[in-house]
Amino acid sequence: MELFGDPAQWLPFTFAALMGVSILVYVVLDGFDLGVGVLFPFASDDEKDMMVASIGPFWDANETWLVLAIGLLLVAFPSAHGTILTALYLPVAIMLIGLILRGVAFEFRVKAPTPHKATWNWLFFAGSLMTSLAQGFMLGKYVMGLESTLGTWVFAMITAVFLTVAYSFIGACWLILKTEYTLQSKAVDWAKGGIWGLVLGLGAVSLATPLVSTRIFDKWFTFPEIILLAPMPILSGLLVWLLWRSLQRLPNATDAGARTPFLYAIALFVLAFGGLAYSFYPYVVPEKLTIYEAASAPESLFIILVGTVFVLPMIAGYTALAYTIFKGKAAELRYD
């Protein structure tokens, strides 16, 4: 364990990085399939079938990353796990109910008699909406230091709406990539509307984060950091402009550039997540508990790391395999 230096330093950092990557992958991957569910009310019955078919091979693999992230938080930072989940007990419960509703409705809407299909469609939408709003609320509370005041609740509710819109936006970008004809045209319109909610959400979180902590403010707005970090907001603005330009060129007869909005959206999510990670490091509980204070004993972390070395490639490989096998346009989802 001494091979890489002090294990009490590099092991907590390693697990924080692994947890961060897991959360980021989950937000991008499950974000788009949650967004597809949020867009359900705007589609016809036949379009709903194709929307479900576009996420059918992927949604369960996407949620695996959430399980991995929470598992890493529990085993690597147990005291932080208790503090965070205690503060976010209600939205976590709502998220779990939403995920259960989505999973059940996903299967039953295909197998249920025709008169009941509309009910399962609405339950699929409700589960997607509940999950998205709950995750946005949790993000807002986390940014505000997990405090429970009127101001933090209002900000968390605003963030809940913005993250839901952001999910619907990346979901629309996914549909542009995976569908054709009328549904693809609708997805382009949905993305053009959702991009403004995404921009407002990113702006709200970016402005609030340094204002709630002088430490974070100093990390961004002191010299030379303000110069070194200037490319991040500039690049974010450039990505938004490129996103809008790519949407203006769609749909087209050759389907050229159909994957571009989704790739730009991923880049924007990655950039935003990187900014948050930079702001809060080294804290796992904002301004209260660092990753080094919350970490398990180095001996325990090392054993867990050995297991992670085997488990993580399996999860990543399974996810990559699913996206490789089912690449291309979505086909009709059948269970017979």
Secondary structure, DSSP 8 states (H G I E B T S, - for coil): -GGGS-HHHHHHHHHHHHHHHHHHHHHHHHHHHHHHHHTGGGS-HHHHHHHHHHHTTTHHHHHHHHHHHHHHHHHH-HHHHHHHHHHTHHHHHHHHHHHHHHHHHHHHHHHS-HHHHHHHHHHHHHHHHHHHHHHHHHHHHHHTTT--SHHHHHHHHHHHHHHHHHHHHHHHHHHHHH--HHHHHHHHHHHHHHHHHHHHHHHHHHHHHHHS-HHHHHHHHSTTHHHHTTHHHHHHHHHHHHHHHHHHT-S-TT-TTTTHHHHHHHHHHHHHHHHHHHHHTTEEETTTEEHHHH---HHHHHHHHHHHHHHHHHHHHHHHHHHHHT-SS-------
